[in-house]
Amino acid sequence: MDNTQFVLCQGVSLADTGDVVSAFTVKGENIEGVLSAPLVIPAAKAFIKAVKEPVFFFIELPHENSESYDTYYLDNCTKKVAGAIIDCYGEVLANDGVSRFGFGSNATEEEIYFRDYQEFSAYVKSPQTLTQSLEQLGAQKKEKIKTLWDMMNDENPGCLTAVELDGETVFDIPDALKEAGMYKFKEESI
């Protein structure tokens, strides 16, 4: 695979990606970056492998015609369960344009978060393991990265859309994982 070619996820539309490449920056325990579509699932798997159990999975789903999101969590998973979630839902998660998702460690509060326009952020206490994995996948470590947001303008607008793969969308995931313990996060009112 040509790692220099930046591949858009199915749910991300942008006519010109310019000189955006899979890349990341590291500031202390924080990693910020942008990933070509084929690297999203391997990056999630590398993170899961690197952190301590138990692991949690979360997904943010947008409200229709709104800027707000509902967040769903599945806490206290083994790495095997987290891997099964990626194996089962990874393609639809990685290709969907409207949702956001991630994994974290209940034990250490480390987390990886895949956001809009193929950006991601991670908080890891020892970033070397994850950065090595990202470099092995073909992502470049840089001082400053270009994102898809940097390429957008009136002549090159971006668009995010929901995708359906094999009859499933990201909106099916909370119900599918409800029996396993997935729940909707409710903010506490003061």
C-alpha positions as CSV (number, residue, x, y, z in Angstrom):
1,M,0.0,0.0,0.0
2,D,1.2,3.5,-0.8
3,N,1.4,5.2,2.5
4,T,2.0,8.6,0.9
5,Q,-1.5,8.6,-0.7
6,F,-4.0,10.0,1.9
7,V,-7.2,8.0,1.6
8,L,-10.5,9.5,2.8
9,C,-13.0,7.4,4.8
10,Q,-16.2,6.6,3.0
11,G,-18.1,9.2,5.1
12,V,-15.7,12.0,4.5
13,S,-15.9,14.1,1.3
14,L,-13.3,16.6,0.2
15,A,-12.3,17.2,-3.4
16,D,-8.7,18.0,-2.7
17,T,-6.7,16.7,0.2
18,G,-3.7,18.8,-0.8
19,D,-0.5,17.7,0.9
20,V,-2.2,16.1,3.9
21,V,-0.4,12.9,5.0
22,S,-0.9,10.5,7.9
23,A,1.1,12.3,10.6
24,F,1.1,13.1,14.3
25,T,2.8,15.4,16.9
26,V,3.8,14.5,20.4
27,K,3.6,17.0,23.3
28,G,4.5,15.2,26.6
29,E,1.8,12.5,27.1
30,N,-0.5,13.9,24.3
31,I,-0.5,12.8,20.7
32,E,-2.5,14.6,18.0
33,G,-2.7,13.6,14.4
34,V,-4.5,12.7,11.2
35,L,-4.8,9.3,9.7
36,S,-5.5,7.9,6.3
37,A,-8.5,5.6,6.3
38,P,-6.6,2.3,6.2
39,L,-4.7,3.3,9.3
40,V,-7.6,4.0,11.7
41,I,-8.3,0.4,12.7
42,P,-4.6,-0.7,13.1
43,A,-4.0,2.5,15.2
44,A,-6.9,1.5,17.5
45,K,-5.6,-2.0,17.8
46,A,-2.1,-0.7,18.6
47,F,-3.5,1.5,21.4
48,I,-5.6,-1.4,22.9
49,K,-2.5,-3.6,22.9
50,A,-0.4,-1.0,24.7
51,V,-2.7,-0.1,27.6
52,K,-3.6,-1.9,30.8
53,E,-6.9,-3.7,31.3
54,P,-9.7,-3.1,31.9
55,V,-10.5,-1.2,28.7
56,F,-13.5,0.9,27.8
57,F,-15.0,1.7,24.4
58,F,-17.0,4.8,23.7
59,I,-18.9,6.2,20.7
60,E,-20.4,9.7,20.2
61,L,-23.5,9.8,17.9
62,P,-24.9,13.1,16.6
63,H,-28.5,14.1,17.1
64,E,-30.3,14.6,13.9
65,N,-30.2,18.2,12.7
66,S,-28.2,19.2,15.7
67,E,-24.6,20.0,16.8
68,S,-24.9,17.9,20.0
69,Y,-23.9,14.3,20.5
70,D,-25.0,11.4,22.7
71,T,-22.1,9.4,24.2
72,Y,-22.3,5.7,24.9
73,Y,-19.8,3.7,27.0
74,L,-18.9,0.1,27.4
75,D,-16.7,-0.1,30.5
76,N,-14.4,-2.7,32.0
77,C,-13.7,-4.8,29.0
78,T,-10.9,-7.2,28.5
79,K,-8.5,-6.5,25.6
80,K,-10.1,-9.5,23.9
81,V,-13.5,-7.9,24.1
82,A,-12.1,-4.6,22.8
83,G,-10.5,-6.5,19.9
84,A,-13.8,-8.2,19.2
85,I,-15.5,-4.8,19.0
86,I,-12.9,-3.6,16.5
87,D,-13.3,-6.8,14.5
88,C,-17.1,-6.6,14.4
89,Y,-17.6,-2.8,14.1
90,G,-14.2,-1.4,13.1
91,E,-15.0,-1.0,9.4
92,V,-18.2,1.0,10.0
93,L,-16.6,3.0,12.8
94,A,-13.5,3.9,10.7
95,N,-15.5,4.8,7.6
96,D,-18.4,6.7,9.2
97,G,-18.1,10.4,8.9
98,V,-20.6,11.7,11.5
99,S,-19.7,9.6,14.6
100,R,-16.6,9.8,16.9
101,F,-15.2,6.9,18.9
102,G,-12.4,5.7,21.0
103,F,-10.9,3.4,23.6
104,G,-9.4,3.9,26.9
105,S,-8.0,2.2,30.0
106,N,-10.2,2.2,33.1
107,A,-7.0,1.5,35.1
108,T,-4.8,4.4,33.8
109,E,-7.2,6.9,32.2
110,E,-5.2,6.7,29.0
111,E,-7.4,7.2,25.9
112,I,-7.5,7.4,22.1
113,Y,-10.2,9.4,20.4
114,F,-11.0,9.3,16.7
115,R,-12.7,12.6,15.6
116,D,-14.1,14.4,12.6
117,Y,-12.2,14.5,9.4
118,Q,-9.9,11.6,10.4
119,E,-8.2,13.5,13.2
120,F,-7.3,11.7,16.4
121,S,-5.9,12.5,19.8
122,A,-4.4,10.2,22.4
123,Y,-3.3,10.6,26.0
124,V,-0.7,8.0,26.9
125,K,1.6,7.9,29.9
126,S,4.4,6.3,27.8
127,P,3.8,7.6,24.2
128,Q,6.8,5.8,22.8
129,T,5.0,2.5,22.3
130,L,2.1,4.1,20.4
131,T,4.3,6.5,18.4
132,Q,6.4,3.5,17.3
133,S,3.2,1.7,16.2
134,L,2.0,4.8,14.3
135,E,5.4,5.1,12.5
136,Q,5.3,1.4,11.6
137,L,1.9,2.0,10.1
138,G,3.4,4.8,7.9
139,A,2.3,7.9,9.9
140,Q,5.0,10.5,10.1
141,K,6.1,12.2,13.3
142,K,6.2,15.9,12.7
143,E,6.5,19.2,14.7
144,K,3.4,20.6,12.9
145,I,0.8,18.6,10.9
146,K,-1.6,19.6,8.2
147,T,-5.2,18.4,8.6
148,L,-8.2,18.1,6.2
149,W,-9.5,21.2,8.0
150,D,-6.5,23.1,6.6
151,M,-7.5,22.2,3.1
152,M,-11.2,23.3,3.3
153,N,-12.4,26.6,1.8
154,D,-15.3,27.8,-0.3
155,E,-13.9,26.1,-3.4
156,N,-13.0,22.9,-1.5
157,P,-15.8,22.3,1.1
158,G,-15.8,19.3,3.3
159,C,-18.8,17.1,4.0
160,L,-19.4,14.3,6.6
161,T,-22.0,11.6,6.1
162,A,-23.2,8.5,7.8
163,V,-22.3,5.2,6.1
164,E,-23.9,1.8,6.1
165,L,-21.8,-1.4,5.7
166,D,-23.4,-4.8,5.5
167,G,-26.7,-3.4,6.6
168,E,-25.3,-1.8,9.8
169,T,-24.6,1.8,10.8
170,V,-22.9,3.3,13.8
171,F,-26.4,4.1,15.2
172,D,-27.0,0.3,15.6
173,I,-23.9,-0.2,17.9
174,P,-25.4,0.9,21.2
175,D,-28.4,-1.4,20.9
176,A,-26.2,-4.3,19.7
177,L,-23.9,-3.9,22.7
178,K,-26.6,-3.1,25.3
179,E,-26.7,-6.7,26.6
180,A,-22.9,-6.5,27.1
181,G,-23.4,-3.4,29.2
182,M,-23.2,-0.4,26.9
183,Y,-25.0,2.6,28.4
184,K,-25.8,6.2,27.4
185,F,-23.8,8.7,29.4
186,K,-26.0,11.2,31.3
187,E,-24.5,14.4,32.6
188,E,-25.2,15.0,36.3
189,S,-27.2,18.1,36.9
190,I,-26.1,20.3,39.8
